[in-house]
Amino acid sequence: MINHSFLNERRKKIREKNNEMGKFRSKWIKRNPYFYKQLLKTLKFVIEENAKILHIRCGNGFILNELNPKIGIGIDDSETLIQQAKSDYTHLQFFDHNSESSLPFSQMFDYILISSIEDIVDVESVLENVKNHAHAHTRIVIINYNFLWTPLVKFAEKIRIKMPLKQHNWITDNDLNTFLQLSNYDIVTRKKIILIPYNIPIFSWIFNRFLARLPLVKHFGLMTITTTRPLFDESPQEYSVSVIIPCKNEAGNIEDAVKRVPEMGKHTEIIFCDDKSTDGTPEIVREMMKKYPQRDIKLYDGPGISKSENVWVGFDQAQGDILMILDADLTVIPEELPYFYQAISKRRGEYINGSRLVYPMHNKAMKLFNIFGNKFFSIFFSYILDSSIKDTLCGTKVLWRLDYQRIKTIRHSWGVRDRWGDYELIFGANKFNLKHLDLPVHYYERTYGETKMTGVLKNGWIMLKMSFAALFKIKFH
């Protein structure tokens, strides 16, 4: 924290204001139930229940309590508000402390929520402080008013339909981007919510649930919720890797896969998941175990239901820190897997998705109809997720095993069973705020066996139903 007479005077005035306004905070929350319901609905979507949560500028503790944390600690520079919080929520911890100074505890948190950033004198010092309580998977969630609403908010305060907070700062998206960049944070998502902050039957529901999520219109939401991740200057580390190869009738590709999958990190295991093959695939895998004893090769039986269920078997058995999917047809060449390892181990992304639509494809590797379908779902998904994704159906996907364990808890919640597993992972990664990264790969025509991607129209219909389910659970939640 920078100690300067001018800044200290501002801190003093903000504290005095919050102490005075704190006497009426609970009353104002009760007077505006609709606004807080809308805000909490988005926060509960972004922040997992039963997590370790630190709330900076927690007010009277209402929001922290509603998030139902496993461990919850609130910080506010207001004696009045902290006394209220301690009295109302005895199961949580609260500290009367200026968050611009080093925090009075050493815990690490899964989520750090920063509210009322408008009342923070030195934003950069707060971002630097909270990083001491974050790990690589921590998400810092920042709430602030949309700068465009400045005159309306001031007017609402003047006519007493909003609590008169008299914000110290008004911060634009670009301002916040600068603060985050200077403090070495990476933005994961940004949501603008609430076009109508008061409950006007039917109108508020339509405007806030649907219109507020439309292109262009979404920029006019009252509140901005930015989810970020801290970037640390870490020494290079080596991680173990599990390469999951789902296969069905791929006997002619097995040895090639074993020979071509590179050794990555401190250890690489190759897991073949055989989905009731009839061409001797599992026997070939066992032969490879004997022929290449220096490779850690494992074989598991899939349930014979779908590729996705086959992949989940491999994921559940994997021991590596990093999980990679490599289709047994080898149309995405195994030699490019180290690029994925580098991207995730260096924290460039947390969900790395292969993209076959950058480099020229080899011969007839993908049919024209499939290319058009993939491009359509790419555009649709980018809208749903508020994040660009180029190739939704590339089989090569990479993520941390710990993150898969979280995604596993919400599998089969997208309206219809995903036969391929791509959408389960994409939607799950977005739900848990994983940093998505598209990584271009070369795509070659298979040299053995037949494609399993048959029934294009039927599969397209299944994908479309999943997409609309995700539209309402992610975009219009």
Backbone torsions as a table, in degrees:
resi	resn	phi	psi	omega
1	MET	NA	133.7	178.3
2	ILE	-82.8	120.9	177.1
3	ASN	-92.6	113.4	178.8
4	HIS	-148.8	141.0	-175.0
5	SER	-55.6	-41.5	-179.6
6	PHE	-64.4	-46.3	-179.8
7	LEU	-68.3	-39.7	180.0
8	ASN	-64.6	-34.0	177.1
9	GLU	-65.3	-39.8	177.4
10	ARG	-65.4	-43.1	178.0
11	ARG	-58.8	-41.6	-179.7
12	LYS	-62.8	-44.0	-179.2
13	LYS	-66.3	-38.9	178.3
14	ILE	-65.0	-42.2	178.4
15	ARG	-62.3	-44.7	179.5
16	GLU	-62.1	-42.4	178.9
17	LYS	-62.3	-45.6	-178.1
18	ASN	-67.4	-34.9	175.5
19	ASN	-63.8	-40.0	-179.9
20	GLU	-70.9	-47.4	-179.0
21	MET	-70.2	-25.9	-178.3
22	GLY	-59.3	-25.6	179.7
23	LYS	-65.0	-23.2	-175.6
24	PHE	-113.4	4.4	-174.5
25	ARG	-58.0	-49.8	-178.0
26	SER	-60.6	-38.2	179.7
27	LYS	-64.0	-42.0	-179.7
28	TRP	-68.0	-35.1	177.1
29	ILE	-63.8	-41.8	179.5
30	LYS	-67.9	-29.7	179.2
31	ARG	-76.9	-18.4	-177.7
32	ASN	-125.4	56.1	-176.4
33	PRO	-63.5	-33.4	-177.1
34	TYR	-65.5	-45.9	179.9
35	PHE	-58.8	-47.4	-177.2
36	TYR	-69.8	-30.2	175.7
37	LYS	-64.3	-43.0	179.2
38	GLN	-65.9	-43.7	179.7
39	LEU	-62.7	-46.0	-177.7
40	LEU	-68.2	-30.8	178.3
41	LYS	-60.9	-42.5	178.3
42	THR	-72.1	-41.8	179.5
43	LEU	-61.8	-38.0	179.5
44	LYS	-70.7	-25.4	174.7
45	PHE	-73.4	-38.3	-176.7
46	VAL	-79.8	-38.7	-173.9
47	ILE	-107.2	124.2	-178.9
48	GLU	-66.6	143.9	172.7
49	GLU	-69.5	153.2	177.0
50	ASN	62.1	34.0	178.0
51	ALA	-106.0	168.8	173.9
52	LYS	-86.5	114.8	-171.2
53	ILE	-123.7	131.5	170.2
54	LEU	-109.3	127.8	-179.5
55	HIS	-114.9	111.7	176.7
56	ILE	-86.8	130.9	-172.7
57	ARG	59.7	62.8	-172.0
58	CYS	-81.9	-6.3	-178.5
59	GLY	62.1	-132.0	-178.5
60	ASN	-90.4	11.8	175.8
61	GLY	85.7	0.1	-176.4
62	PHE	-59.4	-50.7	-176.8
63	ILE	-66.0	-44.5	179.3
64	LEU	-58.3	-42.7	179.6
65	ASN	-64.7	-40.9	-179.0
66	GLU	-65.0	-24.8	179.8
67	LEU	-77.5	-7.0	175.0
68	ASN	52.1	60.5	-177.8
69	PRO	-77.3	155.2	170.8
70	LYS	-70.2	-47.0	171.0
71	ILE	-129.4	126.0	-178.5
72	GLY	-129.1	126.9	177.4
73	ILE	-127.2	131.2	179.1
74	GLY	-116.1	142.4	179.2
75	ILE	-124.1	132.7	172.3
76	ASP	-154.6	145.1	-180.0
77	ASP	-92.5	60.3	-179.9
78	SER	-155.8	113.2	-179.5
79	GLU	-61.8	-39.6	-178.7
80	THR	-62.2	-49.3	-178.1
81	LEU	-65.6	-41.4	-178.3
82	ILE	-67.1	-36.7	176.6
83	GLN	-63.1	-41.7	176.9
84	GLN	-61.9	-45.8	-178.1
85	ALA	-61.7	-44.6	179.9
86	LYS	-63.6	-34.8	-179.8
87	SER	-73.3	-40.1	-174.6
88	ASP	-84.2	-29.8	-173.1
89	TYR	-130.1	76.0	-174.0
90	THR	-69.8	-16.8	-179.7
91	HIS	-82.9	-6.6	178.5
92	LEU	-111.3	164.8	178.9
93	GLN	-108.7	140.0	180.0
94	PHE	-136.4	144.6	-178.6
95	PHE	-131.2	131.2	171.1
96	ASP	-83.5	100.1	-170.7
97	HIS	-158.1	143.9	175.3
98	ASN	-81.1	118.6	-174.9
99	SER	-70.0	-6.0	174.6
100	GLU	-77.8	-15.7	175.8
101	SER	-97.3	162.1	177.8
102	SER	-54.2	136.8	-174.6
103	LEU	-76.9	148.0	-171.7
104	PRO	-84.7	38.2	176.3
105	PHE	-160.8	173.1	-174.0
106	SER	-120.1	3.7	-175.8
107	GLN	-61.1	155.4	172.2
108	MET	-107.1	150.8	-172.7
109	PHE	-129.6	154.5	175.1
110	ASP	-80.7	-37.0	179.6
111	TYR	-134.5	139.7	173.4
112	ILE	-124.2	114.3	-177.4
113	LEU	-100.9	126.6	178.8
114	ILE	-114.9	111.2	178.5
115	SER	-103.4	167.1	174.0
116	SER	47.3	47.2	179.0
117	ILE	-61.9	-19.2	178.6
118	GLU	-64.6	-21.2	-179.2
119	ASP	-98.9	10.0	179.4
120	ILE	-95.5	123.9	-177.8
121	VAL	-71.1	-46.0	-177.2
122	ASP	-121.9	90.0	-175.3
123	VAL	-62.4	-41.2	-176.2
124	GLU	-62.6	-36.4	-179.8
125	SER	-66.7	-35.4	177.2
126	VAL	-66.0	-44.2	179.1
127	LEU	-62.2	-37.3	177.5
128	GLU	-68.9	-40.0	-179.0
129	ASN	-64.5	-47.4	-174.7
130	VAL	-68.5	-22.5	178.5
131	LYS	-62.2	-25.8	177.2
132	ASN	-69.0	-11.3	-178.4
133	HIS	-117.6	20.7	-178.3
134	ALA	-122.8	148.8	171.4
135	HIS	-113.2	-177.5	-172.3
136	ALA	-62.0	-25.3	-178.1
137	HIS	-100.4	2.7	177.6
138	THR	-68.8	142.8	174.5
139	ARG	-113.5	129.3	176.1
140	ILE	-100.4	119.7	-176.3
141	VAL	-110.3	124.5	-174.5
142	ILE	-117.5	127.6	177.9
143	ILE	-107.6	130.9	172.6
144	ASN	-152.0	159.7	177.1
145	TYR	-72.4	143.7	173.0
146	ASN	-67.1	125.5	-178.2
147	PHE	-53.8	-31.3	-177.7
148	LEU	-65.4	-21.0	-178.0
149	TRP	-88.8	4.8	-175.1
150	THR	-48.9	-54.5	-177.3
151	PRO	-64.7	-37.1	-178.7
152	LEU	-69.4	-39.4	178.3
153	VAL	-64.6	-43.5	179.1
154	LYS	-62.8	-37.9	179.0
155	PHE	-67.8	-41.8	179.3
156	ALA	-62.6	-36.7	177.0
157	GLU	-68.0	-38.1	-176.4
158	LYS	-67.2	-37.1	-179.0
159	ILE	-94.6	8.9	170.4
160	ARG	67.0	32.8	170.7
161	ILE	-102.5	0.9	173.5
162	LYS	-138.6	145.4	179.5
163	MET	-59.6	128.3	-176.2
164	PRO	-76.2	83.9	-177.4
165	LEU	-82.1	-23.3	179.1
166	LYS	52.4	66.5	-174.5
167	GLN	-53.5	138.8	179.1
168	HIS	-76.7	-42.6	-178.7
169	ASN	-119.4	152.3	164.5
170	TRP	-123.9	116.3	-168.8
171	ILE	-113.2	125.1	176.2
172	THR	-83.3	169.5	176.5
173	ASP	-59.9	-41.4	179.7
174	ASN	-64.8	-37.4	176.3
175	ASP	-61.0	-48.0	-179.0
176	LEU	-64.5	-39.3	176.5
177	ASN	-57.0	-41.0	-179.9
178	THR	-65.5	-46.7	177.3
179	PHE	-56.5	-44.7	-177.5
180	LEU	-66.9	-40.6	179.2
181	GLN	-65.0	-42.3	-179.9
182	LEU	-64.5	-32.9	-178.8
183	SER	-94.6	6.6	175.1
184	ASN	66.6	54.5	172.4
185	TYR	-115.7	155.0	-179.6
186	ASP	-120.5	125.6	-179.8
187	ILE	-73.7	131.4	177.0
188	VAL	-98.9	-52.4	177.2
189	THR	-143.7	159.0	173.2
190	ARG	-141.6	125.4	-179.1
191	LYS	-121.9	135.9	171.9
192	LYS	-110.5	126.8	-172.1
193	ILE	-129.8	160.4	172.1
194	ILE	70.9	96.6	172.3
195	LEU	-86.7	-32.0	177.9
196	ILE	-125.2	110.6	-174.5
197	PRO	-79.9	-3.3	179.7
198	TYR	-121.2	154.4	-173.2
199	ASN	-83.1	102.5	170.8
200	ILE	-107.3	107.8	-173.1
201	PRO	-44.4	136.3	-179.8
202	ILE	70.4	-53.3	-176.9
203	PHE	-61.0	-48.4	-178.7
204	SER	-61.9	-40.8	179.8
205	TRP	-62.0	-47.1	-179.2
206	ILE	-65.5	-47.4	-176.5
207	PHE	-66.2	-45.8	-173.0
208	ASN	-80.7	-31.7	-178.7
209	ARG	-86.6	-35.9	-173.3
210	PHE	-112.2	-58.7	-175.0
211	LEU	-62.8	-34.6	-178.4
212	ALA	-65.4	-15.8	-179.1
213	ARG	-100.0	-0.8	-177.8
214	LEU	-80.0	151.2	176.5
215	PRO	-54.1	147.0	-177.9
216	LEU	71.4	-57.0	-178.2
217	VAL	-60.1	-35.5	-175.7
218	LYS	-60.3	-22.9	-178.6
219	HIS	-71.3	-9.6	-176.6
220	PHE	-101.4	10.0	177.4
221	GLY	-62.4	147.9	-177.1
222	LEU	-65.8	-43.8	-174.5
223	MET	-111.5	143.6	175.0
224	THR	-113.1	128.7	176.9
225	ILE	-118.9	112.0	-176.5
226	THR	-108.9	123.7	177.1
227	THR	-103.7	126.4	-176.7
228	THR	-129.0	167.5	174.0
229	ARG	-129.8	143.6	179.2
230	PRO	-77.6	142.3	174.7
231	LEU	-109.1	125.1	-176.7
232	PHE	-108.2	145.9	174.4
233	ASP	-84.1	81.2	-175.7
234	GLU	-95.6	152.3	171.1
235	SER	-70.3	144.8	180.0
236	PRO	-55.5	133.2	178.9
237	GLN	-119.9	154.2	176.3
238	GLU	-105.3	136.1	-179.0
239	TYR	-122.0	156.5	175.6
240	SER	-84.8	152.2	-172.8
241	VAL	-129.2	137.7	171.4
242	SER	-116.2	118.3	176.8
243	VAL	-98.9	111.5	-178.3
244	ILE	-95.0	122.9	-178.9
245	ILE	-117.3	96.7	176.7
246	PRO	-73.9	133.3	-175.9
247	CYS	-143.6	145.4	172.8
248	LYS	-147.4	113.4	-177.4
249	ASN	57.6	55.7	-179.8
250	GLU	-125.5	34.5	-174.4
251	ALA	-54.9	-37.4	-176.9
252	GLY	-74.0	-9.3	-178.4
253	ASN	-105.7	-8.7	-170.5
254	ILE	-64.6	-51.7	-177.3
255	GLU	-64.7	-37.9	178.0
256	ASP	-60.6	-39.7	178.7
257	ALA	-64.0	-44.5	-179.5
258	VAL	-60.9	-44.1	-177.0
259	LYS	-71.5	-30.4	-170.7
260	ARG	-98.2	-19.2	176.9
261	VAL	-68.3	118.9	-176.5
262	PRO	-73.3	157.3	168.8
263	GLU	-76.6	130.2	-177.6
264	MET	-130.9	146.3	176.8
265	GLY	61.9	-150.7	-177.6
266	LYS	-84.6	-14.3	175.9
267	HIS	-168.8	142.5	178.0
268	THR	-127.3	121.2	172.3
269	GLU	-105.7	142.3	178.8
270	ILE	-110.4	117.7	-177.5
271	ILE	-111.7	114.3	173.7
272	PHE	-93.2	128.8	176.0
273	CYS	-113.7	106.6	-175.6
274	ASP	-91.1	125.9	-173.9
275	ASP	-103.8	62.1	176.9
276	LYS	64.2	49.8	178.7
277	SER	-67.4	152.1	178.1
278	THR	-117.6	5.4	-177.1
279	ASP	-109.1	15.3	177.9
280	GLY	85.6	16.6	-179.7
281	THR	-55.2	-49.4	-178.4
282	PRO	-62.3	-34.0	178.1
283	GLU	-64.9	-38.6	177.6
284	ILE	-65.1	-39.5	178.6
285	VAL	-60.9	-43.0	179.9
286	ARG	-64.4	-36.7	176.4
287	GLU	-63.1	-39.5	-179.9
288	MET	-65.7	-33.1	177.1
289	MET	-59.8	-39.3	-179.9
290	LYS	-78.6	-37.3	-175.4
291	LYS	-74.1	-31.8	-178.3
292	TYR	-123.9	68.3	-176.7
293	PRO	-65.1	-18.8	179.3
294	GLN	-74.5	-16.1	176.6
295	ARG	-94.5	141.7	178.3
296	ASP	-86.9	88.2	-176.0
297	ILE	-105.2	133.5	179.4
298	LYS	-131.3	153.2	-179.3
299	LEU	-131.0	130.9	175.8
300	TYR	-132.0	149.1	-179.5
301	ASP	-88.0	127.1	174.5
302	GLY	-81.9	166.7	-176.3
303	PRO	-79.9	-7.9	-179.6
304	GLY	72.3	28.2	-178.7
305	ILE	-103.5	-51.3	-177.8
306	SER	-166.1	167.0	178.1
307	LYS	-61.0	-41.0	-177.0
308	SER	-60.8	-45.7	-179.8
309	GLU	-65.1	-32.0	176.8
310	ASN	-66.8	-42.6	178.3
311	VAL	-64.1	-41.2	-178.9
312	TRP	-61.1	-33.2	176.0
313	VAL	-59.5	-46.3	179.3
314	GLY	-64.9	-42.7	178.5
315	PHE	-60.4	-41.7	-177.6
316	ASP	-69.0	-26.5	-179.1
317	GLN	-92.0	-16.0	-173.8
318	ALA	-64.9	146.4	179.2
319	GLN	-112.4	-9.5	-175.6
320	GLY	-74.0	157.4	175.1
321	ASP	-68.2	-33.9	-176.2
322	ILE	-115.2	133.4	178.0
323	LEU	-105.5	131.3	177.2
324	MET	-126.5	138.7	172.6
325	ILE	-104.6	128.5	174.2
326	LEU	-127.8	116.0	178.9
327	ASP	-64.5	140.3	-174.6
328	ALA	-69.2	-14.3	178.3
329	ASP	-74.1	-12.0	176.9
330	LEU	60.3	25.0	176.9
331	THR	-70.2	-28.7	165.3
332	VAL	-94.9	119.6	-168.7
333	ILE	-72.0	134.2	-178.3
334	PRO	-60.3	-26.5	-177.7
335	GLU	-61.8	-16.9	-179.7
336	GLU	-91.6	-3.0	179.4
337	LEU	-58.7	-35.8	177.4
338	PRO	-57.8	-27.7	175.6
339	TYR	-62.4	-39.9	177.9
340	PHE	-66.7	-41.2	179.4
341	TYR	-61.2	-44.5	-179.8
342	GLN	-63.5	-41.0	-177.2
343	ALA	-63.6	-42.3	-176.9
344	ILE	-84.1	-35.6	-178.9
345	SER	-70.3	-28.4	176.8
346	LYS	-91.4	9.2	175.1
347	ARG	64.3	26.0	175.7
348	ARG	-69.0	-28.1	176.3
349	GLY	-158.0	169.1	179.6
350	GLU	-119.0	-17.6	171.4
351	TYR	-130.7	105.7	-174.4
352	ILE	-101.1	119.4	-174.9
353	ASN	-112.1	124.7	177.7
354	GLY	-66.6	144.4	178.0
355	SER	-126.1	114.9	-178.3
356	ARG	-90.8	2.0	-170.8
357	LEU	-104.2	22.5	178.9
358	VAL	-107.6	-60.9	178.5
359	TYR	-76.3	154.4	174.6
360	PRO	-59.6	139.7	-179.9
361	MET	-85.0	152.8	-179.9
362	HIS	-81.9	117.7	175.9
363	ASN	48.1	-118.0	-176.5
364	LYS	-108.4	43.3	-177.2
365	ALA	-60.9	-35.0	178.1
366	MET	-135.5	130.9	179.5
367	LYS	-69.8	153.3	-176.3
368	LEU	-59.2	-40.7	-179.8
369	PHE	-62.0	-39.9	178.4
370	ASN	-65.8	-36.9	179.2
371	ILE	-62.5	-46.1	179.7
372	PHE	-63.3	-42.5	178.7
373	GLY	-61.9	-41.8	-179.6
374	ASN	-64.7	-40.3	179.3
375	LYS	-66.3	-38.1	177.9
376	PHE	-61.8	-48.9	-178.9
377	PHE	-68.3	-28.2	175.7
378	SER	-62.0	-45.9	179.5
379	ILE	-66.4	-44.6	-178.6
380	PHE	-62.9	-44.5	-179.5
381	PHE	-65.6	-40.4	180.0
382	SER	-60.2	-35.3	176.5
383	TYR	-70.4	-46.0	-178.2
384	ILE	-61.5	-43.8	-171.6
385	LEU	-90.0	-7.6	-173.6
386	ASP	55.6	34.5	-179.3
387	SER	-154.6	136.4	-177.7
388	SER	-70.1	129.6	174.0
389	ILE	-136.0	127.9	-168.4
390	LYS	-93.7	-34.9	-173.8
391	ASP	-138.0	101.3	-173.8
392	THR	-78.0	-18.2	-171.8
393	LEU	-114.8	12.0	175.1
394	CYS	-66.0	130.9	-176.8
395	GLY	-70.8	-20.1	-176.2
396	THR	-86.7	108.6	-179.3
397	LYS	-135.5	144.6	-174.3
398	VAL	-136.2	135.7	177.9
399	LEU	-156.2	168.1	176.7
400	TRP	-74.7	143.0	179.1
401	ARG	-61.9	-36.4	179.1
402	LEU	-63.2	-36.0	178.3
403	ASP	-72.5	-34.5	175.6
404	TYR	-60.5	-38.2	179.7
405	GLN	-60.3	-33.0	177.0
406	ARG	-73.8	-44.9	-179.9
407	ILE	-61.4	-34.3	-178.9
408	LYS	-57.8	-31.8	-176.6
409	THR	-68.9	-18.5	-179.3
410	ILE	-117.3	16.3	176.1
411	ARG	-61.5	151.5	177.8
412	HIS	64.5	28.9	179.9
413	SER	-113.1	18.9	-174.5
414	TRP	-111.9	27.1	171.6
415	GLY	91.4	-29.3	-179.2
416	VAL	-155.0	150.2	-178.3
417	ARG	-69.8	131.7	179.7
418	ASP	-85.1	113.5	-177.7
419	ARG	-69.3	-26.3	-171.5
420	TRP	-106.9	-24.0	177.3
421	GLY	93.3	-14.0	-177.2
422	ASP	-61.6	-47.0	-174.5
423	TYR	-72.1	-35.8	176.3
424	GLU	-56.2	-44.0	-178.1
425	LEU	-73.0	-41.4	-179.0
426	ILE	-64.6	-49.5	-179.6
427	PHE	-66.5	-40.6	179.8
428	GLY	-64.3	-41.1	178.5
429	ALA	-62.8	-38.9	178.6
430	ASN	-68.5	-41.3	-179.0
431	LYS	-59.9	-35.5	-177.4
432	PHE	-99.4	19.5	171.9
433	ASN	58.4	38.8	175.8
434	LEU	-80.8	139.4	179.2
435	LYS	-70.9	117.3	-177.9
436	HIS	-89.6	140.6	176.9
437	LEU	-140.1	125.8	173.0
438	ASP	-85.6	130.0	180.0
439	LEU	-120.7	114.3	-178.2
440	PRO	-61.3	136.6	177.2
441	VAL	-131.4	158.1	174.4
442	HIS	-87.1	140.7	-173.8
443	TYR	-122.1	122.6	-174.6
444	TYR	-117.9	155.1	176.4
445	GLU	-70.6	139.6	179.6
446	ARG	-65.9	149.6	-177.9
447	THR	-109.2	-10.9	178.6
448	TYR	-142.2	143.3	174.6
449	GLY	79.2	-175.3	-176.7
450	GLU	-119.7	149.9	179.3
451	THR	-63.2	144.1	177.2
452	LYS	-94.1	-5.3	-178.2
453	MET	-86.3	69.9	177.9
454	THR	-104.9	173.3	-178.2
455	GLY	61.3	55.0	-172.5
456	VAL	-58.4	-45.1	-177.7
457	LEU	-65.8	-41.6	179.3
458	LYS	-63.5	-46.5	179.6
459	ASN	-65.4	-37.4	178.0
460	GLY	-62.3	-37.9	178.6
461	TRP	-66.5	-40.3	177.3
462	ILE	-62.6	-44.5	179.7
463	MET	-63.0	-38.7	-179.3
464	LEU	-65.5	-40.6	178.7
465	LYS	-64.5	-40.8	177.2
466	MET	-64.0	-37.9	-179.1
467	SER	-64.6	-41.7	179.2
468	PHE	-70.2	-33.7	175.0
469	ALA	-63.0	-43.3	178.7
470	ALA	-67.4	-33.3	179.0
471	LEU	-56.9	-41.8	-177.1
472	PHE	-84.9	-24.5	-179.6
473	LYS	-88.7	-25.3	-178.5
474	ILE	-107.1	-52.0	-174.6
475	LYS	-81.1	-50.0	-175.8
476	PHE	-104.3	34.4	-177.5
477	HIS	-65.7	NA	NA
